[in-house]
Amino acid sequence: DTEVERNMLMEDVYPELKDHCRRAGKDFQVVDMRWGVRDEFTDDHQTTDLCMQELKLCQQLSIGVSFVTFYGSKYGYRPPPRCIPKPEFDELLLQLS
């Protein structure tokens, strides 16, 4: 998990970046795609859709860099897709029968 790294970013790095940007007349905002996703979105397999909507919003509102990502090799939960195209679903059903 990246909890330690994320906490360090929130406590140490982001405040300095925010101050640096403010001094340059810019705005710095953090959107963490995994914190604050409500249970109803998770239960309905909407996490990926919600994150993609947030990315699009960042791109629409930003006048510069709109997205920076950090990847890790976290084990554990991977949400299933909310929708499966019919041909792919039919193939899955065929494999199960």
C-alpha positions in Angstrom: 0.0 0.0 0.0 1.1 3.6 -0.4 -0.4 5.0 2.8 2.9 6.2 4.2 3.9 7.8 0.9 0.5 9.5 0.5 0.6 10.8 4.1 4.0 12.3 3.5 2.8 14.0 0.3 -0.2 15.4 2.1 1.8 16.6 5.2 5.1 17.7 3.7 5.2 18.0 0.0 1.8 19.4 -1.0 1.9 22.4 1.4 5.3 23.4 0.0 4.0 23.0 -3.6 0.9 25.0 -2.7 3.1 27.9 -1.2 5.4 27.8 -4.2 2.5 28.0 -6.7 0.8 30.8 -4.7 4.0 32.9 -4.8 4.1 32.4 -8.6 0.4 33.5 -8.8 -0.8 30.0 -9.6 -3.2 27.6 -7.8 -2.3 24.1 -6.7 -5.0 21.5 -5.9 -4.7 17.9 -4.9 -7.3 15.4 -6.0 -6.6 11.9 -4.5 -8.5 9.4 -6.5 -8.7 6.8 -3.7 -9.6 8.9 -0.7 -13.1 10.0 -0.3 -14.8 7.6 -2.7 -18.2 6.9 -1.0 -19.4 3.4 -0.4 -22.4 3.8 -2.8 -20.0 4.4 -5.7 -17.8 1.4 -4.7 -20.9 -0.8 -4.2 -22.2 0.0 -7.6 -18.7 -0.5 -9.3 -18.6 3.2 -10.2 -15.1 3.9 -8.8 -13.4 3.9 -12.2 -16.1 6.0 -13.8 -15.9 8.5 -10.9 -12.1 8.8 -11.3 -12.3 9.3 -15.0 -14.9 12.1 -14.5 -12.6 13.7 -12.0 -9.7 13.5 -14.5 -11.8 15.2 -17.2 -12.7 17.9 -14.8 -9.1 18.5 -14.0 -8.3 18.8 -17.7 -11.1 21.3 -18.2 -10.2 23.5 -15.3 -6.4 23.5 -15.6 -4.4 26.0 -17.6 -1.3 23.9 -17.3 -0.4 20.5 -16.0 -3.7 18.8 -15.2 -2.6 15.4 -13.9 0.3 13.8 -12.2 0.1 10.2 -11.1 2.0 7.9 -8.7 1.7 4.2 -9.3 2.5 1.4 -6.8 2.3 -2.3 -6.8 -0.5 -2.6 -4.3 -2.0 -6.0 -3.7 -5.6 -6.5 -3.0 -8.9 -5.2 -4.3 -9.4 -4.5 -8.0 -12.9 -3.4 -8.8 -14.7 -5.4 -11.5 -15.8 -3.3 -14.5 -19.2 -1.7 -14.2 -20.1 -2.7 -17.8 -18.9 -5.6 -19.9 -19.5 -5.4 -23.7 -22.0 -8.0 -24.8 -19.5 -10.0 -27.1 -17.1 -10.2 -24.2 -19.9 -11.2 -21.7 -21.1 -13.9 -24.1 -17.6 -15.3 -24.4 -17.4 -15.4 -20.6 -20.7 -17.2 -20.4 -19.5 -19.7 -23.0 -16.3 -20.4 -21.0 -18.4 -21.0 -17.9 -20.7 -23.5 -19.4 
